[in-house]
Amino acid sequence: MSWIPFKIGQPKKQIVPKTVERDFEREYGKLQQLEEQTRRLQKDMKKSTDADLAMSKSAVKISLDLLSNPLCEQDQDFLNMVTALDTAMKRMDAFNQEKVNQIQKTVIEPLKKFGSVFPSLNMAVKRREQALQDYRRLQAKVEKYEEKEKTGPVLAKLHQAREELRPVRDDFEAKNKQLLDEMPRFYHSRLDYFQPSFEALIRAQSQAPAEKTDSCLPSLPSLEDTQMHGAAHLGLGNPEQE
């Protein structure tokens, strides 16, 4: 962040304590990691909801394809079974759409809003870095005149350099203090911010569509009956009797 490869033109005086720099880099590093995790989580949630919807849409398409099967015109029982399946799949698709809408509002949009804070934070860090560079440059200038012979012109330039340094130093210290105060507070606020979102996500995922689809399937035959029914249509008779 504030690493400088060359010492030319840099002040001899340590203007920012090493402990302060370490604290700043530690807190900013935590926020950079949080930014990456927030971006990745938002992307993964979008992939998850897209896959969920694609699955239920595919199930609806399968049931519609079955309804167009000529067998439905020849066998009323098969038609009733596929119709019940089609109704169940459409209800599941509607449930998934409702669930995705809920996740969008309670998880994905809050993630997006939380992530929108980081660009302004990164800009504030850049402004702090620029203020530090200006501070170092003017401090080095002051030290240069302090080391020279104290003639009238030198003293005048020293006075002018100190006057230029004062507001720059105050500006850096204000930016530095503000970030050191706000970065840990913002980092810890993530818990209170995301807890309602994750609770809503758990509720949305736990409301399985079984309750909504089971009522459509009371007349569906068992797997064994279905296999026997299909075998009869294929002229295979009862497999267990062979």
Backbone bond lengths (Angstrom), bond angles and torsions (degrees), N, CA, C in turn:
res aa  C-N    CA-C-N  psi(-1)  N-CA   C-N-CA  omega(-1)  CA-C   N-CA-C  phi
1 M - - - 1.458 - - 1.519 111.68 -
2 S 1.355 115.63 -62.93 1.462 119.11 -178.06 1.522 110.87 -108.68
3 W 1.327 117.32 17.68 1.460 121.46 -179.86 1.517 110.09 -69.75
4 I 1.329 115.56 133.87 1.464 121.27 -177.39 1.528 107.49 -127.00
5 P 1.360 118.03 121.76 1.456 120.17 -173.74 1.513 114.58 -73.08
6 F 1.331 118.68 -24.56 1.467 121.16 -177.21 1.520 110.00 -121.19
7 K 1.304 116.08 143.84 1.462 121.48 -177.73 1.517 112.66 -96.20
8 I 1.353 116.88 -1.24 1.452 119.18 -178.33 1.522 109.64 -64.39
9 G 1.330 116.37 130.51 1.457 120.45 178.20 1.514 113.83 78.72
10 Q 1.337 115.78 8.32 1.465 118.73 179.42 1.528 109.24 -97.60
11 P 1.351 116.59 149.52 1.469 118.98 -178.42 1.521 111.84 -70.00
12 K 1.313 115.52 149.19 1.463 119.58 175.36 1.515 110.35 -76.81
13 K 1.315 116.54 -28.22 1.456 121.28 -179.95 1.522 110.57 -75.88
14 Q 1.349 117.27 136.09 1.458 122.01 176.02 1.519 108.07 -77.06
15 I 1.326 116.75 99.39 1.467 120.21 -173.63 1.530 112.44 -81.01
16 V 1.331 117.35 -24.19 1.473 120.76 175.76 1.521 107.74 -123.48
17 P 1.321 118.30 119.26 1.467 120.12 -179.91 1.528 111.46 -56.01
18 K 1.331 115.91 144.65 1.466 120.25 -179.12 1.518 111.95 -61.23
19 T 1.329 116.31 -33.34 1.470 119.18 179.03 1.531 110.95 -64.85
20 V 1.340 116.23 -37.19 1.471 120.36 178.62 1.523 110.08 -66.62
21 E 1.342 116.19 -43.37 1.457 120.07 178.59 1.529 111.33 -62.78
22 R 1.341 116.76 -40.75 1.464 120.18 179.02 1.529 110.67 -65.06
23 D 1.334 116.14 -41.77 1.465 119.68 178.52 1.523 110.77 -62.49
24 F 1.331 115.23 -42.78 1.465 119.13 -179.10 1.530 110.78 -64.16
25 E 1.315 117.36 -47.13 1.455 120.94 -178.43 1.529 111.23 -65.12
26 R 1.329 116.77 -35.56 1.464 119.71 178.49 1.531 110.73 -65.02
27 E 1.335 116.44 -48.18 1.468 120.27 -177.81 1.522 111.59 -66.51
28 Y 1.321 116.72 -39.70 1.459 119.32 179.93 1.529 110.38 -70.18
29 G 1.327 116.83 -35.91 1.463 120.38 177.02 1.521 111.51 -62.06
30 K 1.318 117.47 -39.33 1.466 120.92 177.27 1.525 110.93 -63.16
31 L 1.313 117.51 -39.02 1.463 120.91 179.94 1.529 111.36 -71.89
32 Q 1.321 117.24 -34.92 1.466 119.38 176.06 1.532 110.38 -63.53
33 Q 1.326 115.69 -40.39 1.473 119.71 177.27 1.529 110.59 -66.14
34 L 1.336 116.12 -40.66 1.461 120.28 178.23 1.524 111.02 -63.00
35 E 1.323 116.83 -38.79 1.470 120.65 178.51 1.522 110.65 -61.67
36 E 1.321 116.96 -44.48 1.465 120.91 -179.89 1.529 110.73 -65.40
37 Q 1.319 116.70 -42.02 1.460 120.24 -179.93 1.528 111.23 -66.05
38 T 1.324 117.34 -38.20 1.464 121.02 178.30 1.518 110.82 -65.41
39 R 1.322 116.82 -43.17 1.463 121.33 178.94 1.525 110.41 -64.19
40 R 1.329 117.41 -42.38 1.462 120.71 -179.50 1.532 111.33 -67.60
41 L 1.330 116.66 -39.86 1.461 120.44 179.47 1.521 111.32 -64.85
42 Q 1.310 116.45 -42.05 1.473 120.11 178.12 1.531 110.53 -61.65
43 K 1.322 116.55 -42.69 1.463 121.00 179.62 1.524 110.78 -64.84
44 D 1.336 117.55 -43.10 1.467 121.01 -179.15 1.526 111.59 -67.84
45 M 1.337 117.52 -36.87 1.464 120.24 177.80 1.521 110.61 -64.61
46 K 1.326 116.93 -38.74 1.467 120.52 178.15 1.531 110.12 -65.12
47 K 1.321 117.37 -42.23 1.465 120.53 177.71 1.521 110.79 -62.27
48 S 1.335 116.48 -40.66 1.462 120.89 -178.55 1.523 111.72 -63.97
49 T 1.329 117.12 -46.40 1.458 119.66 -179.12 1.532 111.14 -68.42
50 D 1.312 117.34 -37.04 1.465 120.03 177.29 1.532 110.58 -62.95
51 A 1.336 116.62 -42.16 1.468 120.55 179.29 1.525 111.10 -66.43
52 D 1.329 116.36 -38.68 1.461 120.96 178.89 1.525 111.11 -61.09
53 L 1.326 115.85 -46.26 1.465 119.93 179.33 1.535 111.25 -67.10
54 A 1.321 116.84 -39.95 1.464 120.15 179.89 1.521 110.87 -62.12
55 M 1.343 116.44 -37.47 1.464 120.50 179.60 1.521 111.14 -63.65
56 S 1.342 117.34 -47.93 1.464 119.68 -177.66 1.529 111.21 -70.56
57 K 1.333 117.51 -33.92 1.461 120.14 176.03 1.528 110.24 -64.05
58 S 1.328 116.76 -39.34 1.458 120.36 178.19 1.521 111.06 -65.29
59 A 1.338 116.88 -38.92 1.463 120.77 178.52 1.526 110.90 -63.35
60 V 1.338 116.61 -40.81 1.468 120.67 177.19 1.526 110.04 -62.63
61 K 1.313 116.95 -41.94 1.474 120.45 -179.50 1.525 110.72 -63.79
62 I 1.336 116.01 -39.00 1.465 119.38 179.02 1.526 110.63 -62.39
63 S 1.323 116.64 -44.92 1.471 119.61 -179.76 1.526 111.26 -65.18
64 L 1.334 116.92 -36.80 1.470 119.66 177.11 1.529 111.02 -66.98
65 D 1.322 116.81 -37.85 1.464 120.17 176.88 1.526 110.93 -63.98
66 L 1.342 115.73 -38.72 1.463 119.52 177.90 1.525 111.39 -65.15
67 L 1.333 116.05 -37.62 1.467 119.34 179.42 1.520 111.69 -64.28
68 S 1.303 116.95 -29.13 1.469 120.53 179.42 1.521 112.26 -85.21
69 N 1.334 116.78 -1.22 1.462 121.07 179.00 1.527 109.63 -68.79
70 P 1.331 119.49 134.57 1.469 121.91 179.85 1.525 113.53 -56.19
71 L 1.317 117.24 -25.57 1.461 120.54 -179.50 1.520 111.84 -60.03
72 C 1.375 116.31 -30.22 1.470 119.65 179.57 1.527 111.28 -64.59
73 E 1.337 117.06 -28.77 1.460 120.53 178.30 1.522 111.93 -77.54
74 Q 1.322 117.16 -21.25 1.459 121.56 -175.02 1.527 112.73 -97.62
75 D 1.328 116.85 -24.64 1.470 120.31 -173.04 1.517 109.46 -130.54
76 Q 1.332 117.94 112.52 1.456 122.23 -178.01 1.525 111.72 -66.34
77 D 1.343 116.53 -37.41 1.468 119.51 179.31 1.528 111.11 -63.17
78 F 1.319 114.92 -42.58 1.460 119.04 178.70 1.528 110.49 -65.42
79 L 1.328 116.33 -39.07 1.467 120.18 177.92 1.523 110.86 -62.78
80 N 1.339 116.44 -42.55 1.478 119.84 179.34 1.526 110.64 -63.05
81 M 1.315 115.90 -40.86 1.464 120.01 -179.09 1.531 111.16 -65.23
82 V 1.328 116.41 -46.06 1.465 120.03 -178.60 1.523 110.79 -68.66
83 T 1.337 116.70 -35.24 1.470 119.74 177.70 1.531 110.58 -63.82
84 A 1.336 115.63 -42.44 1.466 118.99 177.01 1.527 110.93 -63.69
85 L 1.331 115.90 -40.15 1.463 119.82 177.58 1.523 110.69 -62.97
86 D 1.323 116.26 -43.29 1.465 120.47 -179.71 1.528 111.00 -61.67
87 T 1.315 116.71 -42.08 1.468 120.69 178.06 1.526 110.79 -62.81
88 A 1.332 115.92 -43.25 1.464 120.17 -179.79 1.526 111.48 -64.17
89 M 1.335 116.80 -42.76 1.459 120.06 -179.14 1.526 111.56 -66.27
90 K 1.319 117.10 -36.57 1.460 119.96 178.10 1.527 110.80 -68.01
91 R 1.327 116.63 -37.00 1.467 119.27 176.54 1.527 110.88 -67.76
92 M 1.334 115.70 -39.07 1.465 118.59 177.37 1.527 110.35 -63.62
93 D 1.335 116.73 -40.30 1.458 120.38 178.91 1.529 110.71 -63.49
94 A 1.342 116.08 -41.25 1.467 119.66 178.04 1.527 110.50 -65.06
95 F 1.337 116.01 -38.86 1.465 119.76 177.31 1.527 110.50 -62.98
96 N 1.340 116.76 -44.76 1.461 120.03 -179.59 1.519 111.33 -63.10
97 Q 1.319 116.58 -39.00 1.458 120.06 178.46 1.522 110.43 -63.12
98 E 1.333 115.55 -42.32 1.467 119.93 177.70 1.525 110.88 -64.02
99 K 1.340 116.42 -41.33 1.463 120.85 179.23 1.526 111.39 -64.68
100 V 1.330 116.51 -43.14 1.471 120.79 179.70 1.521 110.70 -64.38
101 N 1.334 116.62 -40.38 1.469 119.81 177.06 1.520 111.33 -61.12
102 Q 1.336 115.66 -39.73 1.463 120.12 179.29 1.529 110.86 -66.71
103 I 1.347 116.04 -43.27 1.465 119.84 178.92 1.519 110.64 -65.14
104 Q 1.329 116.81 -36.68 1.462 120.49 178.19 1.527 110.90 -60.04
105 K 1.336 116.12 -44.02 1.463 120.29 -176.66 1.524 112.62 -76.61
106 T 1.327 117.44 -37.53 1.467 120.17 -171.67 1.526 114.35 -96.84
107 V 1.341 117.76 -15.91 1.468 119.85 -177.37 1.531 111.73 -125.69
108 I 1.325 117.28 -57.14 1.465 119.91 -172.56 1.524 111.52 -67.27
109 E 1.333 117.41 -46.47 1.464 119.45 179.79 1.533 112.33 -65.28
110 P 1.354 119.67 -41.90 1.478 118.72 173.99 1.526 112.72 -61.65
111 L 1.344 117.63 -36.67 1.464 120.20 175.97 1.520 110.82 -61.54
112 K 1.325 115.61 -43.78 1.458 120.41 179.32 1.525 110.87 -63.34
113 K 1.322 116.96 -42.28 1.465 120.97 179.64 1.522 110.79 -65.40
114 F 1.331 116.36 -41.69 1.469 120.68 178.65 1.523 109.87 -63.29
115 G 1.334 117.33 -41.90 1.459 121.16 -179.61 1.511 113.48 -66.68
116 S 1.341 116.83 -23.61 1.466 119.51 -178.83 1.526 112.57 -70.02
117 V 1.332 117.29 -11.74 1.468 120.91 -179.68 1.533 110.95 -76.87
118 F 1.321 117.15 -29.42 1.463 120.30 -170.89 1.532 114.16 -65.32
119 P 1.340 121.14 -38.24 1.469 118.33 177.95 1.525 113.34 -58.24
120 S 1.340 117.50 -41.01 1.466 119.46 178.34 1.525 111.05 -69.20
121 L 1.325 116.65 -34.26 1.465 120.30 176.07 1.524 110.47 -64.43
122 N 1.328 116.76 -46.77 1.467 120.09 179.53 1.530 111.27 -62.87
123 M 1.323 116.73 -35.57 1.461 120.17 177.24 1.527 110.77 -66.18
124 A 1.336 116.80 -38.76 1.468 120.34 178.11 1.523 110.88 -64.44
125 V 1.343 116.40 -36.79 1.465 120.36 177.73 1.528 110.22 -66.91
126 K 1.319 117.19 -39.07 1.468 120.39 177.37 1.533 111.09 -63.99
127 R 1.334 116.18 -40.52 1.469 119.05 178.03 1.523 110.59 -65.52
128 R 1.282 116.65 -37.55 1.475 120.19 176.80 1.528 110.26 -64.45
129 E 1.335 117.09 -40.22 1.461 121.46 179.54 1.532 110.71 -65.03
130 Q 1.332 116.54 -41.39 1.459 120.08 178.72 1.523 110.78 -65.31
131 A 1.338 116.13 -39.64 1.473 120.12 177.76 1.528 110.48 -63.72
132 L 1.328 116.72 -36.95 1.466 120.36 178.61 1.518 110.83 -66.57
133 Q 1.326 117.22 -41.09 1.464 119.83 178.34 1.534 111.36 -63.78
134 D 1.327 116.36 -41.35 1.467 119.92 176.75 1.524 111.05 -63.83
135 Y 1.327 115.46 -40.17 1.462 120.98 178.27 1.526 110.10 -60.46
136 R 1.316 117.21 -47.27 1.464 121.50 -179.47 1.538 111.45 -63.59
137 R 1.312 115.06 -42.41 1.465 119.05 -178.64 1.530 111.50 -62.05
138 L 1.331 116.81 -45.58 1.464 119.74 -178.66 1.524 111.70 -74.02
139 Q 1.323 118.20 -31.50 1.457 120.76 175.84 1.531 110.00 -64.92
140 A 1.333 116.39 -41.03 1.467 120.26 177.32 1.534 110.37 -63.59
141 K 1.319 116.67 -36.73 1.462 121.41 178.75 1.525 110.77 -65.27
142 V 1.339 116.12 -42.76 1.463 120.38 177.37 1.528 110.30 -62.18
143 E 1.330 117.02 -44.85 1.461 121.04 -178.60 1.536 110.68 -63.72
144 K 1.317 117.54 -34.11 1.467 121.07 179.42 1.526 110.76 -62.88
145 Y 1.330 117.07 -44.59 1.457 120.04 -179.96 1.527 111.54 -73.07
146 E 1.335 116.66 -30.51 1.467 119.59 178.47 1.525 111.07 -66.12
147 E 1.315 118.09 -28.16 1.462 122.25 -178.44 1.535 112.66 -83.99
148 K 1.307 117.04 -14.49 1.472 120.12 -179.00 1.528 111.40 -82.51
149 E 1.315 113.88 165.73 1.466 119.90 177.05 1.529 108.80 -64.10
150 K 1.317 115.41 136.13 1.464 120.63 -172.22 1.534 111.15 -80.43
151 T 1.303 114.89 73.68 1.464 119.79 173.46 1.518 109.02 -90.59
152 G 1.321 115.21 171.22 1.460 118.70 -178.98 1.517 113.23 -57.64
153 P 1.334 118.68 -51.96 1.472 120.04 179.59 1.526 112.90 -60.47
154 V 1.351 115.49 -37.95 1.471 118.54 -179.23 1.529 110.56 -66.41
155 L 1.353 116.08 -42.49 1.456 119.59 179.14 1.529 111.32 -63.28
156 A 1.306 115.31 -36.83 1.468 118.80 178.60 1.528 110.55 -65.48
157 K 1.318 115.76 -43.15 1.465 119.29 178.71 1.535 111.72 -67.59
158 L 1.340 115.70 -35.12 1.461 119.96 177.74 1.526 110.36 -64.44
159 H 1.304 115.27 -43.73 1.467 119.71 178.50 1.533 110.68 -61.62
160 Q 1.315 116.65 -43.22 1.456 120.81 -179.70 1.535 110.72 -65.52
161 A 1.330 116.49 -40.16 1.463 120.46 179.54 1.522 110.91 -64.83
162 R 1.338 116.41 -39.63 1.474 119.41 178.16 1.530 111.40 -66.17
163 E 1.307 116.42 -36.07 1.462 120.15 177.62 1.534 110.93 -67.09
164 E 1.319 116.38 -37.64 1.462 119.82 177.14 1.527 111.16 -69.04
165 L 1.339 115.38 -33.48 1.465 120.27 -176.73 1.522 112.38 -70.16
166 R 1.329 117.48 -38.90 1.463 121.26 -170.80 1.541 112.92 -55.54
167 P 1.340 121.03 -54.19 1.465 119.40 -178.30 1.530 113.08 -67.09
168 V 1.338 115.87 -31.12 1.465 119.12 178.87 1.521 109.98 -68.37
169 R 1.345 115.99 -42.43 1.470 120.20 177.53 1.528 110.55 -62.85
170 D 1.327 116.72 -44.62 1.466 120.10 179.77 1.530 111.20 -63.19
171 D 1.328 115.67 -37.93 1.469 119.43 179.80 1.526 110.97 -65.52
172 F 1.328 116.63 -43.82 1.465 119.11 178.55 1.518 110.88 -63.79
173 E 1.322 117.04 -46.69 1.462 120.01 -177.27 1.528 111.50 -61.84
174 A 1.320 116.77 -35.55 1.473 120.28 178.13 1.525 110.57 -68.17
175 K 1.337 116.40 -45.09 1.470 119.80 178.82 1.512 110.94 -64.65
176 N 1.313 116.50 -41.40 1.457 120.98 -179.02 1.530 110.96 -64.17
177 K 1.322 116.80 -45.56 1.460 120.87 -179.13 1.529 110.71 -64.77
178 Q 1.329 116.92 -42.04 1.459 120.19 -178.86 1.531 111.10 -61.27
179 L 1.328 116.42 -44.66 1.458 119.76 -179.59 1.522 111.89 -68.65
180 L 1.333 117.09 -40.22 1.465 119.76 178.79 1.527 111.40 -64.78
181 D 1.334 116.97 -28.79 1.469 120.48 176.63 1.526 111.59 -79.54
182 E 1.331 116.44 -41.71 1.470 120.29 -170.53 1.525 113.52 -85.42
183 M 1.317 118.80 -32.75 1.467 119.79 -177.05 1.530 112.66 -62.00
184 P 1.348 119.74 -49.25 1.473 117.89 177.61 1.528 112.30 -63.53
185 R 1.335 117.09 -36.14 1.461 119.98 -179.80 1.533 110.86 -65.04
186 F 1.332 115.75 -42.48 1.459 119.19 178.72 1.528 110.91 -66.59
187 Y 1.314 117.16 -39.83 1.470 120.64 -179.84 1.522 110.94 -61.64
188 H 1.322 117.05 -44.90 1.471 120.23 -178.28 1.532 111.62 -72.98
189 S 1.316 117.96 -21.75 1.464 120.29 -179.46 1.520 112.37 -70.67
190 R 1.332 117.28 -14.38 1.463 120.57 -177.91 1.526 111.35 -60.20
191 L 1.323 117.64 -32.13 1.466 121.40 -178.39 1.523 111.07 -64.59
192 D 1.334 115.79 -51.26 1.463 119.66 179.55 1.520 111.44 -66.61
193 Y 1.320 116.80 -31.40 1.460 120.24 -176.97 1.529 111.15 -72.01
194 F 1.339 116.96 -44.72 1.458 120.01 -172.82 1.531 114.34 -89.67
195 Q 1.322 118.10 -16.71 1.466 119.03 -177.63 1.530 112.69 -56.31
196 P 1.355 120.15 -47.93 1.473 119.02 177.92 1.525 112.65 -61.39
197 S 1.338 117.11 -34.77 1.464 120.08 179.87 1.525 111.36 -65.59
198 F 1.332 116.78 -43.94 1.457 119.32 -178.70 1.530 111.32 -71.55
199 E 1.325 117.11 -32.84 1.461 119.86 174.94 1.525 110.30 -64.03
200 A 1.338 116.78 -41.51 1.461 120.78 177.78 1.528 110.78 -65.43
201 L 1.334 116.78 -37.01 1.464 120.66 178.35 1.526 110.81 -63.94
202 I 1.329 116.78 -42.96 1.466 120.96 179.40 1.526 110.30 -63.29
203 R 1.332 116.62 -42.93 1.467 119.43 178.88 1.529 110.93 -63.55
204 A 1.334 116.37 -41.69 1.465 119.76 -179.21 1.526 111.05 -64.41
205 Q 1.337 117.28 -40.00 1.463 120.78 -178.31 1.517 112.30 -75.34
206 S 1.326 117.32 -28.21 1.467 120.42 -176.38 1.515 112.59 -81.03
207 Q 1.320 118.16 -16.43 1.462 121.46 178.73 1.516 108.32 -83.60
208 A 1.323 115.27 77.37 1.460 120.39 -176.35 1.518 110.91 -64.57
209 P 1.324 117.45 147.95 1.464 120.58 -177.87 1.516 113.64 -75.97
210 A 1.355 117.12 1.91 1.460 119.23 -177.23 1.521 111.53 -58.04
211 E 1.344 116.84 -41.48 1.452 119.82 -178.90 1.520 111.18 -63.14
212 K 1.329 117.14 -30.21 1.456 120.92 -177.70 1.520 112.13 -83.69
213 T 1.330 117.06 -22.60 1.461 119.78 -176.29 1.520 112.90 -102.22
214 D 1.337 117.77 -26.47 1.461 120.03 -176.66 1.520 111.81 -60.15
215 S 1.334 117.88 -35.53 1.455 120.78 -177.78 1.524 111.63 -65.96
216 C 1.339 116.82 -17.76 1.466 120.36 -179.53 1.524 111.58 -86.82
217 L 1.344 117.61 -11.59 1.457 120.01 -168.02 1.517 115.06 -116.87
218 P 1.339 121.97 27.04 1.452 119.83 -177.34 1.516 112.67 -67.93
219 S 1.318 117.72 -24.84 1.458 120.25 -175.23 1.522 112.89 -97.19
220 L 1.355 117.19 1.23 1.462 118.85 179.97 1.519 109.89 -67.73
221 P 1.336 118.10 133.04 1.464 120.31 179.73 1.519 111.03 -73.24
222 S 1.324 115.09 165.97 1.455 119.64 176.95 1.517 109.59 -71.54
223 L 1.341 115.80 167.91 1.451 119.78 179.01 1.517 111.03 -61.50
224 E 1.332 116.74 -38.67 1.471 120.57 -179.69 1.526 110.94 -64.70
225 D 1.367 116.67 -44.34 1.463 119.95 179.16 1.523 110.86 -63.30
226 T 1.326 116.61 -39.32 1.460 120.44 -179.93 1.522 110.82 -63.88
227 Q 1.348 116.01 -42.86 1.465 119.61 179.29 1.526 111.40 -62.93
228 M 1.333 116.51 -42.20 1.461 120.60 -179.99 1.524 110.83 -66.37
229 H 1.368 115.52 -40.01 1.457 120.28 -179.62 1.534 110.10 -63.89
230 G 1.316 116.58 -42.32 1.457 120.57 179.15 1.514 111.83 -68.66
231 A 1.334 117.24 -36.35 1.461 120.90 178.93 1.508 110.98 -65.11
232 A 1.332 116.20 -37.52 1.459 119.99 179.24 1.513 110.94 -63.91
233 H 1.354 117.61 -40.16 1.455 121.04 179.14 1.503 112.23 -67.01
234 L 1.339 115.57 -26.04 1.465 119.87 179.37 1.513 112.22 -90.37
235 G 1.350 116.39 -1.00 1.465 120.06 178.12 1.493 112.90 78.28
236 L 1.346 117.59 25.95 1.459 120.46 -177.55 1.528 112.85 -96.99
237 G 1.322 115.96 -11.27 1.441 118.87 -177.23 1.503 111.52 69.69
238 N 1.323 119.19 -158.00 1.469 123.44 179.90 1.522 108.25 -89.64
239 P 1.323 118.31 115.06 1.466 121.15 -178.07 1.517 112.84 -57.42
240 E 1.335 117.84 -30.20 1.459 120.19 -175.00 1.522 110.82 -75.01
241 Q 1.370 117.81 -17.34 1.452 120.40 -177.29 1.518 111.26 -86.06
242 E 1.282 118.36 -10.41 1.471 121.15 -178.20 1.511 110.62 -90.00
